[in-house]
Amino acid sequence: MDRTKHVVKNLKFTAVSELVLALLKFLSRRVFVLLLGKEYLGINGLFTDILSMLSLAELGFGVSITYSLYRPVAEGDVELIKSLMGLYRCFYRIVGMVVLSAGLCLVPFLDFFVKEMPENIPHISLIYILNVVNVSVSYFFSYKATLLFVCQKKYVDSMVRAAVGLLATGAQIGVLLLTGNYLHYLYIAILSTVLQNGMISAKTDALYPYLRERRVKPVPADLIEDIRRNVSAMILHRIGSVAVFGTDNVLISKFVGIGTTGLYSNYIMIRNFLNIMTGTVFNAITPAVGNLNVTETVEEKRKTFGRLNFFAAWLFGWMSICLLWLFDPFITIWLGDDFLLPGPVVALIVINFYINSMRVPVANTKSVMGLFWDERYKSVLEAVMNLAVSVVLARTWGIGGILLGTFISTMALPFWIEPVGLYRHGLEQPVKNYFVRYLYYLTVTGTAGALTGVLCGMTRGTMFGFFLKILFCMFIPNAVYLAVYSRMEEFRFVKEVAAAVAGKIF
């Protein structure tokens, strides 16, 4: 099966499953808000961020192993695949135990993370412990999904997650409606995680029976050294990633309040849904890029990245425009006016979404090339700057200051360091081309967004007005992009691929 067929199959199954799950989750959130309220939302968001900090125990090992698997999978080296998966299994079992132990050790200190702990939520410590258990058990089996990803069989993982997710989310909605008990909601989440990962593990073993073989050779010393080097670099990358993307709810809870954390979590739920859907697209493409990186020339890699970056600029630009003008109207209809954040805060959420989304093609290309080492200190500096600036600004501007801190730290370091590393060590050409294109894409998106905003501003705050806004956001930005980009080589290529993919999907 060629790369395009793999991409289509992964994209089709994963996109449909994630869309169905997302719709059910939005319904679940509606029930959650009506029955439990903002404080429970805030506690849920806070604990999610605390546990994301504990994910530092993973040390970026998964990314390093994924990179190491591309060549043996492309070459059909079963013995090396077995060796790497055995190493992966041992490490992730240790990670699961570390996350569980470290998470439980934080129980006495939960008050530290909240400005004022809500008195109307009973069993907060038990709620936190159940969240810890849910995260830690996922490490014991989830490593096998990596092999499915590298072998371009992500659709298998997606089908299992969709089936279990549908049952679990439906059961959680039912439990909330019948009992209003959040603990029962969490029990179902844990059962879902165990069942889901167990089924994926069994399915992977069925597809690749050699994973069950007991005779496994040690990973070659040179590859161990390569993995060790990449993990050493990824540790610092993980620290930076968690400090920037995994601390907003903690800082909001600490400096603003748990209620605001709940409001923010609704916006982030929508943003995360878009991240999942776009991640579906890029995850379908990335293994093919990894295979290409092993087999093609530098010139072909440059063309591939240019096309990927163009596609990202169109997709994320359009999504950012939609978020900017549809965020508040959607939340008003979904949850009510009481769940809105101030306009400048919403604008910062959208700006951060665009900037960090535009890092995806750079990050994915560097990942398949194994370019981790040269930027290892950047992530630590980014983490320190983000936390320091966010804390200082939070005291004056609250949640807006925290989000502004994320923007400042991103622009100061990864915005320019990451593409420099890719162009210098991977694509072997001047990075000026990247920034010229970035500014060009940003200007076009800004123009399209302003025009869309003018038209959206003419509509009323009714259901009909909301549908008009959707239509404007669907057609105006894409019409502008089509008018400006239609003569570019990248557009012609993406158009041909999109037509081929659409034909195979339908």
C-alpha positions in Angstrom: 0.0 0.0 0.0 1.5 3.4 -1.0 1.9 6.4 1.2 -1.2 8.2 -0.1 -3.4 5.1 0.6 -2.1 4.9 4.2 -2.7 8.6 4.7 -6.2 8.4 3.3 -7.1 5.4 5.4 -5.7 6.9 8.6 -7.4 10.2 8.0 -10.8 8.8 7.2 -11.1 6.6 10.2 -9.5 8.9 12.7 -11.3 12.0 11.6 -14.7 10.4 11.7 -14.1 8.8 15.1 -12.7 12.0 16.6 -15.6 14.0 15.3 -18.2 11.7 16.7 -16.4 11.6 20.1 -16.1 15.4 20.1 -19.9 15.8 19.6 -20.6 13.5 22.4 -18.1 15.2 24.7 -19.7 18.6 24.0 -23.0 17.1 25.1 -21.3 15.6 28.1 -19.8 19.0 29.0 -23.3 20.6 28.7 -24.7 18.1 31.2 -21.6 18.4 33.4 -22.0 22.2 33.6 -25.7 22.1 34.3 -25.4 19.5 37.1 -22.1 20.3 38.7 -21.2 23.9 37.8 -18.1 26.0 37.2 -16.1 24.9 40.2 -16.1 21.3 39.2 -14.9 22.4 35.7 -12.2 24.4 37.3 -11.0 21.5 39.5 -11.1 19.2 36.5 -8.9 21.6 34.5 -6.5 22.2 37.4 -5.9 18.5 38.0 -5.4 17.9 34.2 -2.6 20.5 34.3 -1.0 19.1 37.4 -1.0 15.6 35.8 0.5 17.0 32.6 3.4 18.2 34.7 3.9 14.7 36.1 4.1 13.5 32.5 7.7 14.9 32.6 8.5 11.4 33.9 8.1 10.2 30.3 11.2 12.3 29.5 10.4 12.4 25.7 11.3 8.8 25.5 8.3 8.1 23.3 9.3 10.6 20.6 12.9 9.2 20.6 11.6 5.6 20.1 9.2 6.7 17.4 12.0 8.2 15.5 14.2 5.1 16.0 11.4 2.9 14.6 11.0 4.6 11.2 14.1 2.9 9.6 13.5 -0.7 10.8 9.8 -0.5 9.9 10.7 0.9 6.4 13.4 -1.9 6.0 11.3 -4.7 7.6 13.8 -5.4 10.3 11.6 -7.4 12.7 14.4 -8.2 15.2 15.2 -4.6 15.7 11.5 -3.6 16.0 11.1 -6.3 18.7 14.2 -5.0 20.6 13.0 -1.4 20.5 9.4 -2.3 21.6 10.8 -4.4 24.4 12.8 -1.4 25.6 9.8 0.8 25.2 7.6 -1.6 27.3 10.1 -1.7 30.2 10.5 2.1 30.3 6.8 2.9 30.1 6.1 0.5 33.0 8.6 2.4 35.1 7.0 5.7 34.0 3.6 4.5 35.0 4.8 3.7 38.5 6.7 7.0 38.8 3.6 9.0 37.8 1.4 7.1 40.2 3.9 7.6 43.1 4.7 11.2 42.4 1.0 12.0 41.9 0.0 10.5 45.2 2.8 12.4 47.0 1.2 15.7 46.0 -2.1 14.9 47.7 -1.2 16.8 50.9 -0.2 19.9 48.9 -3.3 20.4 46.7 -4.3 23.6 48.6 -1.1 25.2 47.3 -2.3 25.2 43.7 -5.6 27.0 44.4 -6.2 30.6 45.4 -9.3 29.5 47.4 -10.4 25.8 47.6 -14.2 25.6 46.9 -16.1 24.4 50.0 -19.0 22.9 48.0 -16.9 20.1 46.4 -16.6 17.1 48.7 -13.8 14.4 48.4 -11.4 16.7 46.5 -8.4 14.5 47.5 -10.2 11.4 46.2 -11.1 13.1 43.0 -7.5 14.0 42.5 -6.3 10.4 43.3 -8.7 8.9 40.8 -7.3 11.3 38.1 -3.8 10.2 39.0 -4.8 6.5 38.7 -6.5 7.2 35.3 -3.3 8.8 33.9 -0.8 6.4 35.3 -2.5 3.2 34.1 -2.5 4.5 30.5 1.3 4.1 30.4 1.3 0.3 30.9 -0.1 -0.5 27.5 -0.2 2.7 25.4 3.3 2.2 24.0 2.0 -0.3 21.5 0.0 2.4 19.7 3.3 3.9 18.7 4.1 0.9 16.4 0.7 1.3 14.8 1.5 4.9 14.2 4.9 4.3 12.6 3.4 1.4 10.5 0.8 3.9 9.2 -2.0 1.9 10.9 -3.3 4.7 13.1 -6.8 3.9 12.0 -6.7 0.7 14.1 -6.0 2.7 17.2 -8.7 5.2 16.2 -11.4 2.6 15.8 -10.8 1.1 19.2 -10.6 4.5 20.9 -13.8 5.6 19.2 -15.8 2.5 20.2 -14.7 2.6 23.8 -15.0 6.3 24.0 -18.5 6.3 22.7 -19.6 3.7 25.3 -17.7 5.5 28.1 -18.9 9.0 27.4 -22.5 7.8 27.0 -22.2 6.0 30.4 -20.7 9.2 32.0 -23.7 11.3 30.7 -26.1 8.7 32.1 -24.4 8.5 35.5 -24.4 12.3 35.8 -28.1 12.5 34.9 -29.1 9.7 37.3 -26.8 10.4 40.2 -25.0 13.8 39.7 -22.0 12.0 41.3 -18.6 13.1 39.9 -16.8 10.1 41.5 -18.9 7.7 39.5 -18.0 9.8 36.4 -14.3 9.2 37.2 -14.7 5.5 37.9 -16.0 5.1 34.3 -13.1 7.1 33.0 -10.6 4.7 34.6 -12.4 1.6 33.4 -12.5 3.1 29.9 -8.7 3.8 29.9 -7.9 0.2 31.0 -10.3 -1.3 28.5 -9.2 0.9 25.6 -5.4 0.4 26.1 -5.9 -3.4 26.7 -7.8 -3.7 23.4 -5.2 -1.7 21.4 -2.5 -3.9 22.9 -4.3 -7.1 22.0 -5.0 -5.8 18.4 -1.3 -4.8 17.9 -0.2 -8.3 19.0 -2.6 -9.8 16.6 -1.3 -7.7 13.7 2.3 -8.2 14.7 2.6 -11.7 16.3 6.4 -11.4 16.7 5.7 -8.9 19.6 4.7 -12.0 21.7 8.0 -13.7 21.1 10.1 -14.1 24.2 13.5 -14.2 22.4 14.4 -10.6 22.0 17.9 -9.3 21.3 19.3 -6.3 23.1 19.1 -3.0 21.3 22.5 -2.4 19.6 24.9 -0.2 21.6 25.1 2.5 18.9 21.3 2.8 18.8 21.1 2.9 22.6 23.6 5.7 22.5 21.5 7.5 19.9 18.3 7.1 21.9 20.1 8.2 25.1 21.3 11.4 23.3 17.8 12.1 21.9 16.2 11.5 25.3 18.7 13.8 27.0 17.6 16.5 24.6 13.9 15.6 24.8 14.0 15.9 28.6 14.6 19.6 28.2 12.0 19.9 25.4 9.4 18.2 27.6 10.2 20.6 30.5 9.6 23.5 28.1 6.5 22.1 26.6 4.9 21.3 30.0 5.8 24.7 31.5 4.3 26.5 28.5 1.3 24.4 27.7 0.6 22.6 30.9 0.5 25.3 33.5 -2.1 27.8 32.5 -4.9 26.2 34.6 -2.5 25.9 37.6 -1.5 29.6 37.3 -5.2 30.7 36.8 -6.3 28.7 39.8 -3.5 30.1 41.9 -3.7 33.8 41.0 -7.2 34.3 39.7 -9.6 31.6 41.0 -11.0 28.2 40.4 -14.2 29.6 38.8 -12.2 31.4 36.1 -10.3 28.2 35.5 -13.6 26.6 34.7 -14.5 29.3 32.2 -11.1 29.0 30.5 -11.4 25.3 30.3 -14.5 25.6 28.0 -12.5 27.7 25.5 -9.6 25.2 25.8 -12.0 22.3 25.2 -12.9 23.9 21.9 -9.3 24.6 21.0 -8.3 21.1 22.0 -11.0 19.7 19.7 -9.5 21.6 16.8 -6.0 20.4 17.9 -7.2 16.8 17.8 -8.8 17.2 14.4 -5.7 18.9 12.9 -3.5 16.4 14.7 -5.5 13.7 13.0 -4.5 15.2 9.6 -0.8 15.7 10.5 -0.6 12.3 12.3 -1.8 10.7 9.1 0.9 12.6 7.1 3.8 12.4 9.5 4.6 8.6 9.2 4.7 9.1 5.4 7.1 12.0 5.9 9.2 9.8 8.2 9.4 7.2 5.5 10.2 9.8 2.9 13.0 11.2 5.2 14.6 7.8 5.1 14.4 7.2 1.4 14.4 10.6 -0.5 16.9 13.4 -1.2 17.3 16.7 0.6 15.7 18.6 -2.3 12.6 16.4 -2.0 12.5 17.0 1.7 12.6 20.8 1.1 9.7 20.6 -1.3 7.7 18.4 1.1 8.2 20.8 4.0 7.3 23.8 1.9 4.0 22.2 0.9 3.3 21.1 4.4 4.0 24.6 5.7 1.7 26.1 3.1 -1.1 23.7 4.0 -0.6 24.6 7.7 -0.8 28.3 7.0 -4.1 27.9 5.1 -5.6 25.5 7.6 -4.6 27.2 10.9 -5.2 30.7 9.5 -8.8 29.7 8.6 -9.3 28.1 12.0 -8.0 31.1 13.9 -10.4 33.4 12.0 -13.2 31.0 12.9 -12.2 30.9 16.5 -11.9 34.7 16.8 -15.4 35.4 15.5 -17.3 32.3 16.6 -15.8 31.5 20.1 -18.2 33.7 22.1 -21.4 33.1 20.0 -20.9 29.4 20.3 -20.3 29.3 24.0 -23.3 31.6 24.5 -25.5 29.1 22.7 -23.8 26.1 24.2 -23.5 27.1 27.9 -24.8 30.7 28.3 -23.5 34.3 28.7 -22.2 33.5 32.2 -19.5 31.3 30.8 -17.8 34.0 28.6 -14.3 35.5 29.1 -13.4 39.1 28.3 -12.7 39.9 24.6 -9.0 40.6 25.0 -8.5 37.3 26.7 -10.3 35.5 23.9 -8.1 37.3 21.4 -5.0 36.1 23.2 -6.2 32.5 23.2 -6.7 32.8 19.4 -3.3 34.4 18.8 -1.5 31.7 20.9 -3.4 29.1 19.0 -2.2 30.4 15.7 1.4 30.9 16.7 1.7 27.4 18.3 -0.2 25.7 15.5 2.2 27.1 12.9 5.0 25.4 14.8 3.5 22.0 13.9 5.0 21.5 10.5 8.4 22.5 11.8 8.2 20.3 14.9 6.9 17.3 13.0 9.6 17.6 10.3 12.3 17.9 12.9 10.9 14.9 14.8 11.1 12.5 11.8 14.6 13.9 11.1 15.7 13.3 14.8 16.7 16.9 15.3 16.4 17.1 19.0 19.9 17.8 20.4 20.9 21.3 19.2 17.9 23.0 20.8 17.8 21.2 24.1 18.5 24.4 26.2 15.9 26.5 24.4 13.0 24.7 26.1 14.4 25.3 29.6 14.9 29.0 28.9 11.4 29.1 27.4 9.9 27.4 30.5 11.7 29.8 32.9 10.7 32.9 30.9 7.1 31.8 30.5 6.6 31.1 34.2 8.4 34.2 35.3 6.6 36.6 32.9 3.2 34.9 33.5 3.4 35.2 37.3 4.5 38.8 37.1 1.8 39.8 34.7 -0.9 37.7 36.4 -0.7 39.9 39.5 -1.7 42.9 37.4 -3.8 41.5 34.5 -5.0 38.2 35.8 -5.8 35.5 33.2 -4.9 38.0 30.4 -1.4 38.4 31.9 -0.9 34.6 32.1 -1.8 34.2 28.4 0.4 37.2 27.5 3.3 35.6 29.2 2.8 32.5 27.0 2.8 34.8 23.9 6.0 36.6 25.0 8.0 33.5 25.8 6.9 31.8 22.5 7.9 34.8 20.4 11.2 35.3 22.3 12.6 31.8 21.8 10.9 28.9 19.9 9.3 31.1 17.2 12.7 31.7 15.6 15.0 29.0 17.1 13.0 26.0 15.9 12.9 26.9 12.2 16.6 27.9 12.3 17.5 24.5 13.6 15.4 22.8 10.9 16.8 24.8 8.0 20.4 24.6 9.2 20.6 20.9 10.1 17.7 19.3 8.1 16.9 21.3 5.0 20.4 22.8 4.6 19.3 26.2 3.3 18.9 29.8 4.6 16.1 30.2 7.1 15.2 33.6 5.6 12.9 31.9 3.2 10.8 30.5 6.0 10.3 33.9 7.8 9.5 35.7 4.5 6.8 33.1 3.8 5.5 33.2 7.4 5.0 37.0 7.2 3.3 36.7 3.8 0.9 34.0 5.1 0.2 36.1 8.3 -0.6 39.2 6.2 -3.0 37.3 4.0 -4.7 35.7 7.1 -4.9 39.1 8.9 -6.6 40.6 5.8 -9.0 37.7 5.5 -9.8 37.9 9.2 -10.5 41.6 9.2 -12.8 41.3 6.2 -14.6 38.4 7.9 -14.9 40.4 11.1 -16.6 43.3 9.4 -19.2 41.1 7.9 -19.7 39.1 11.2 -20.2 42.5 13.0 -23.2 43.2 10.9 -25.1 40.2 12.2 -27.3 40.0 15.3 -26.8 37.9 18.4 -29.5 35.4 17.4 -29.4 31.8 16.3 -29.9 33.0 12.7 -27.1 35.5 13.2 -24.8 32.7 14.5 -25.4 30.7 11.3 -24.6 33.8 9.2 -21.3 34.1 11.1 -20.6 30.5 10.3 -21.2 31.1 6.6 -19.0 34.2 6.6 -16.2 32.3 8.4 -16.5 29.4 6.0 -16.4 31.3 2.7 -14.7 34.7 3.1 -11.3 33.5 4.4 -11.1 30.6 1.9 -12.1 32.9 -1.0 -9.3 35.3 0.0 -6.8 32.5 0.2 -7.9 31.1 -3.2 -7.6 34.5 -4.8 -4.1 35.1 -3.4 -2.6 31.6 -3.5 -4.0 30.0 -6.6 -0.9 30.5 -8.7 1.5 29.0 -6.2 3.2 25.6 -6.8 2.3 24.6 -3.2 -1.4 25.3 -3.9 -1.4 23.2 -7.0 0.2 20.3 -5.2 -2.1 20.5 -2.2 -5.1 20.8 -4.5 -4.1 17.7 -6.5 -3.5 15.7 -3.3 -6.8 16.9 -1.7 -8.7 15.9 -4.8 -7.0 12.5 -4.8 -7.7 12.0 -1.1 -11.3 13.1 -1.4 -11.8 10.7 -4.3 -10.4 7.8 -2.3 -12.4 8.8 0.8 -15.8 9.0 -0.9 
